[in-house]
């Protein structure tokens, strides 16, 4: 069994200190094996915001993997940096975190994918080289492992052939995403022979709330089963909002 904490959209620079402290406490109480952050660690990619994000990551009780979100790129009001070195600050201030990280152990393989596009603020995309990277990593991974991909922008459709559904076609079991500040869990089907579980996280600790309160996901992986526990902020602490169970049978994922 592995326990993964999935956080997204921290937005340091627009955080609530009480929520940050409670989030750190909740993570220390559960002691996950791995923390995955699917982008937007900062609000405007400023040096102080990256320093806050790095300090938070270093305070966690487990190794962390991160990918950039659109807010982590050089801002639009710095057009030259945005055009020629959009991820320079991300790389400089988070030197221990590659933009395309890979994690493997005896039960998991995790691939981080940078879905950001420096000429567009909100939309994201996976390119052929991202999918080639997934193929290369999975080719070296036992089929018994849970295969996880995480990125900032969520799938916009489950239609077969769409680049995000292509992750399921390649054998990915679990896709983690953020960006929309809304907790959402569903099965993605890619044709009749491939499927994966999608987990979108709401904003973990920022004040940039939409329809959801602050929250994150705790994911228990014990192949061929996955349980997703959504943790939400109630004004005092993080608590369980709901749980979803999935199991894999004959190569396809199903709701419990």
N, C-alpha and C positions, 0 to 999 in steps of 0.2 A: 504494500500500500504506500502511495505517495500523497502528500498533502501540498497543494499548490495554492498560493494566494494570488489572485489576479486583480491588480489595481490598474486604473487608467485615469487620465485627465486630472493630474494632481494640481496643475496650474499654480505652482509657487509664484508668489506675487499677488495672488488673489485667493489666499487660503484663510480658513478660520483656525486660529491657533488651538482652540479647544478641540476641534475635530481632528486636527493633526495629532495632538497628544493622545486622544482616545483611540485613533487608528493605530498608532504605534503600540499602545497598550494592548489592544485586541490582538494584534499580530504576535506580540510576545506571549500572550496567553495561549494561543493556538499553536505556536511554533511550527510554521510550515517548513517543508523541506526546500522550497523554492518560492521566490516572489517574482512575479512577472508583471512588468509595467508597460502597458501598450500605448505609450506616447503622451504628449502634452504634459511633460514634467514642469514646464514653465508657462507663464502667461505671455511674456513678450521676449523670450530668449535673451534676457539681460544677465549680466555677470552675477549680480547678487542673487537672482532667481535660480540660476544654475548652482550657485554655492549652497543655497537652501536645499535644493533637490538632492545634491550630492550628500549633504549632511544627513538628510532623512534616509537615504539609501544605506549609508554607512551605519545607521543606528538600528537597522532591521536585524532580526534574529536569524536570518537565513541569507544565502546567496541571492542576488537579484540579477535579472535580465531585463534590459530596456531596449525599446526602439524609439526613434523620434516621432513626434506628431507635428502637425502643421504649425503649432505655436512654438515649437522648438527650433524652427528655421529662422534665419535672419529676417527681420520684419520687412514689410512692404515699404516702409518709409526709409529703408536703407537699400535702395534698388541695386546698387553695384554689389554689395555683399549678398543680397538675395539672388542675384544672377550668377555670380562667379564663385561664391563660397558659402552657400546657404546653410551648411551643417558644420561650419568651422567651430563655432562656439560649443556645440554639442560635443564634438570630438575633443576639444581642448579641456572642457570642464568635467567631462565624464570619460577620462582616458581609459578606465578599466571596463568600459562598456562599448563594445563594437556595435556599429549600426546594423549588422546582420549577425547577431550572436547565435551560437549553437551550444546546446547543453545536452549531454548524454550521461546516463548512468545505467544501472542494471535493469531498469524498468521503463525509463522515459527517454525520448529524444525530442528536443524542443528547438524549433527554428524560428528566429525573429526575422521579419521582413519589413523593410522600410517602404511603406506605401505612399510617402509624401511626394508631392510634386512642387518644385520650387517656383514655378510660374503660375500655379493656381493655389489659392489660399485654403479652400475648403475641401475640394475633391481629391481623391487619391486613386492610385492605380498600381496593380502588379504588372510587371513587365516580364518578357520572356526570360531574362536572366534570373529573375527571382524564382520562377518555376524550375529553371535548370538547376538552381542552387538546392531547391527542395528535393529534386530527383537525385542529386548527387549525395545529399545527406542520408536520404532514406535508403539508397542502394547499399549503404554501409551499416544499416540498422536491422537487427532481428525483427521478424514479423510479430513476435510476441510483445514488443515494446508498444506503449501508447505513444502515438506520433502526434505532436502538437505543433501548430504554427500560430504565431501571434503577430499582429500588425495593428496600426492605429485605426485605419478606416474600415468599417464593416462592409460585408457583402451587400450589394444593392439588389441582387436577385439570386435565386437559386437555380436559374435556368442552366441546363447542361451546356458546357462550352464557355460560359462566363468565366473570366479569370479567377474569381474567388471559388466558384464551384470546381474549378480545376484542382484546387487543393484536395478536395474529396476524391477526385478521380485519381490523384497520385497516391492515395493511401493515408492522407491525414485523417486522424480520428477526432481531433478537437481543435477548433479555431477560436482564438481569443482576440477581441477587438474592443474599441472604445469610440471616441469622437463625438457621439451623439448625446452623451450624458444621460443615458437611459438604460436601465438594466433589462436585458432581454435574453432569453434562452430558447433555442429551437433546433430542430433537426433540419439540416440542409441535404437535399437529395440531388445527386448528379446522375441523371438517367436512372436505370433500374438496378444498377450493380454497385453503386457507390453512394456513401452518405457520410456525414460527419456531424458533430455537435457544435453549434455556435453559441458562444457565451460573450455577450456584450456587457461591459461594466459601466455603471454610472460614474460620475465624478467622485473620486475618493474623498477629497478633503477641501475642494475649492468652494467659494461662494457663488460660482457661476452655475447655479442650479436651474434646471428646467422643470420637467414634470416629476422627477424623482428627487428624493433626499440623497445625501451623500451615502455612498456604499461601495462595496467591493464583493468579490466572490471567493469562497473557499471551495476548492475542487479536490475531491478525493478520488484517486485513480487506483483501481485494483482490477486490472484487465481480467475478464472482458466487461467490466462495469465501471461507470463513472457516476459520481454524485456531485451535483452542483448546489452549494448552499449560498444564497444571496444574503449578505450581511448589510443591514441598513442602520443609519444614524437616527436615533429617536429624540435627540436633544440632550441626552445624558450619556449614552453609550451606544456601541454597536451591538445589534442583536440579530437573530435569525428572522428574516422576512419570509422566505419560503425555500423549499428544497425541490430539486428535480433529479430523478434517477434515470439512467440510461444503461442499456446492456447491448452487447454486440453478439449477433447470432448470424451464422453463415455469411460473415463479411459485411453485414449491414447493421447500423445502429437503430435501436428502438427505444421508445419511452417505456419505463417500467409501468 
